[in-house]
Amino acid sequence: MTNYILHNNRVEIINNNGSVFTIYFNKNSGQVYYRYKVGTLSNIKHPGIFLGVDLNGVGYFLHNHYHYGKAHITTEKEFAQGMPLYVYNEKCSNTPLKVIEIGLNEMFRGESYKPISYNCQTYTNTACHNQRKSEDAEKWVGGIALVSIALLLIGAVTSSGR
């Protein structure tokens, strides 16, 4: 993919060979959906932005995933990985068309996936709310910091008792 042309009812993706792939918008386009991450011990949400459907009715998502290494367009089936999909229950600050535009711009910018600073949640929050944040990464980092402080305090208390 080299570029895109955004219209009110569709996006035309320009492929490397010059061909054009069109994805048509519907009422769900620009909405953030999620599935739970596969193979994790906790219920971490893996969000993506519903883009639309092709002429055959195949759905497409924008999402950032470590397997691919950066944000990309994938089919709904590949995004879901056999898991149920849920609509994020928070309203985006941006309009659906703006969410799609930012999501596409982020994808073409090509920033590499980073588990803490540029993951799937960071990607969708950037498009949806213009904020680079990941709720789950913040929880994990905060939890690790809290455990570290607790261990330091326990170590200090036990060493002063000797």
C-alpha positions as CSV (number, residue, x, y, z in Angstrom):
1,M,0.0,0.0,0.0
2,T,1.3,3.4,-0.9
3,N,-1.5,5.8,-0.2
4,Y,-5.2,6.2,0.2
5,I,-8.1,8.5,-1.0
6,L,-10.7,9.1,1.7
7,H,-14.3,9.8,0.6
8,N,-17.5,10.2,2.7
9,N,-18.7,6.7,1.8
10,R,-15.5,4.8,1.1
11,V,-11.8,4.7,1.1
12,E,-9.7,3.7,-1.9
13,I,-6.4,2.0,-0.9
14,I,-3.7,2.4,-3.5
15,N,-1.6,-0.7,-3.7
16,N,2.1,-0.9,-4.5
17,N,1.4,-2.0,-8.1
18,G,-1.0,1.0,-8.6
19,S,-4.2,-1.0,-8.4
20,V,-7.0,0.4,-6.1
21,F,-8.8,-1.6,-3.4
22,T,-12.1,0.0,-2.3
23,I,-13.6,-0.5,1.2
24,Y,-17.1,0.9,1.6
25,F,-18.3,2.5,4.8
26,N,-21.4,1.5,6.7
27,K,-23.0,2.4,10.0
28,N,-20.2,0.6,11.9
29,S,-17.3,2.2,10.1
30,G,-15.1,4.2,12.5
31,Q,-16.3,2.4,15.6
32,V,-13.8,0.8,17.9
33,Y,-14.4,-2.9,18.6
34,Y,-12.4,-5.3,20.7
35,R,-11.8,-8.9,21.4
36,Y,-10.0,-10.4,24.3
37,K,-6.3,-11.2,23.6
38,V,-5.6,-14.8,22.7
39,G,-3.2,-16.7,25.0
40,T,-3.0,-14.3,27.9
41,L,-3.8,-15.0,31.6
42,S,-5.7,-11.7,32.1
43,N,-8.6,-10.2,30.2
44,I,-6.7,-7.7,28.1
45,K,-8.8,-6.1,25.4
46,H,-7.4,-6.0,21.9
47,P,-9.1,-3.1,20.1
48,G,-9.4,-2.3,16.4
49,I,-11.2,0.2,14.2
50,F,-13.9,-1.2,11.9
51,L,-13.2,0.2,8.5
52,G,-16.0,-1.2,6.3
53,V,-16.7,-3.9,3.7
54,D,-15.5,-4.7,0.2
55,L,-17.8,-5.6,-2.8
56,N,-18.0,-9.1,-1.5
57,G,-19.2,-8.1,2.0
58,V,-15.9,-9.0,3.7
59,G,-15.3,-6.7,6.7
60,Y,-12.0,-5.0,7.4
61,F,-10.4,-3.6,10.5
62,L,-7.5,-1.3,11.2
63,H,-5.4,-2.5,14.1
64,N,-1.9,-2.5,15.6
65,H,-0.6,-6.0,16.4
66,Y,2.8,-7.3,17.5
67,H,2.6,-10.2,15.0
68,Y,2.6,-7.8,12.1
69,G,4.9,-5.3,13.8
70,K,2.8,-2.1,13.0
71,A,-0.7,-1.0,12.4
72,H,-2.3,-2.5,9.3
73,I,-5.6,-3.4,7.6
74,T,-6.9,-7.0,8.1
75,T,-10.1,-8.9,7.5
76,E,-12.7,-9.1,10.2
77,K,-12.0,-12.9,10.4
78,E,-8.3,-12.4,10.9
79,F,-8.9,-9.6,13.5
80,A,-11.4,-11.8,15.5
81,Q,-9.2,-14.9,15.5
82,G,-12.3,-17.0,16.3
83,M,-13.2,-14.8,19.3
84,P,-16.4,-12.8,19.8
85,L,-16.2,-9.1,19.0
86,Y,-17.6,-6.4,21.2
87,V,-18.2,-2.7,20.6
88,Y,-16.2,-0.4,22.9
89,N,-18.8,1.3,25.1
90,E,-17.1,4.7,25.1
91,K,-17.9,7.3,22.5
92,C,-15.0,8.6,20.5
93,S,-14.1,12.3,20.7
94,N,-13.6,12.3,16.9
95,T,-16.2,11.6,14.2
96,P,-16.2,8.2,12.6
97,L,-14.6,9.6,9.4
98,K,-11.9,11.4,11.4
99,V,-11.2,8.2,13.4
100,I,-10.7,6.4,10.1
101,E,-8.5,9.2,8.7
102,I,-6.3,9.2,11.8
103,G,-6.1,5.4,11.9
104,L,-5.1,5.3,8.2
105,N,-2.5,8.1,8.7
106,E,-1.1,6.3,11.7
107,M,-0.9,3.1,9.6
108,F,0.9,4.8,6.7
109,R,3.3,6.6,9.2
110,G,4.5,3.1,10.0
111,E,5.5,3.4,13.7
112,S,6.6,0.0,15.0
113,Y,4.5,-1.8,17.6
114,K,5.8,-1.4,21.2
115,P,4.1,-3.3,24.0
116,I,4.0,-0.3,26.4
117,S,4.2,2.9,24.3
118,Y,2.5,2.0,21.0
119,N,0.3,-1.0,21.3
120,C,-3.2,-1.7,20.0
121,Q,-4.9,0.4,22.7
122,T,-2.5,3.3,22.0
123,Y,-3.3,3.1,18.3
124,T,-7.1,3.2,18.8
125,N,-7.0,5.9,21.5
126,T,-4.9,8.1,19.2
127,A,-7.5,7.7,16.4
128,C,-10.5,7.9,18.7
129,H,-9.5,10.5,21.3
130,N,-6.2,12.1,20.0
131,Q,-4.4,10.6,23.1
132,R,-1.5,8.2,23.1
133,K,-2.5,6.0,26.0
134,S,-3.0,2.4,26.9
135,E,-5.2,1.6,29.8
136,D,-3.9,-2.0,30.2
137,A,-0.3,-1.0,29.9
138,E,-0.7,1.7,32.5
139,K,-2.4,-0.9,34.8
140,W,0.5,-3.3,34.4
141,V,3.2,-0.7,34.8
142,G,1.5,0.7,37.8
143,G,1.1,-2.8,39.3
144,I,4.8,-3.6,38.7
145,A,5.8,-0.3,40.3
146,L,3.6,-0.9,43.3
147,V,5.0,-4.5,43.8
148,S,8.5,-3.1,43.5
149,I,7.9,-0.5,46.1
150,A,6.3,-3.0,48.4
151,L,9.3,-5.4,48.0
152,L,11.7,-2.5,48.7
153,L,9.8,-1.6,51.9
154,I,9.7,-5.2,53.1
155,G,13.4,-5.5,52.4
156,A,14.1,-2.3,54.3
157,V,12.0,-3.4,57.3
158,T,13.5,-6.9,57.5
159,S,17.1,-5.7,57.1
160,S,16.6,-3.0,59.9
161,G,15.3,-5.7,62.3
162,R,18.6,-7.5,62.2
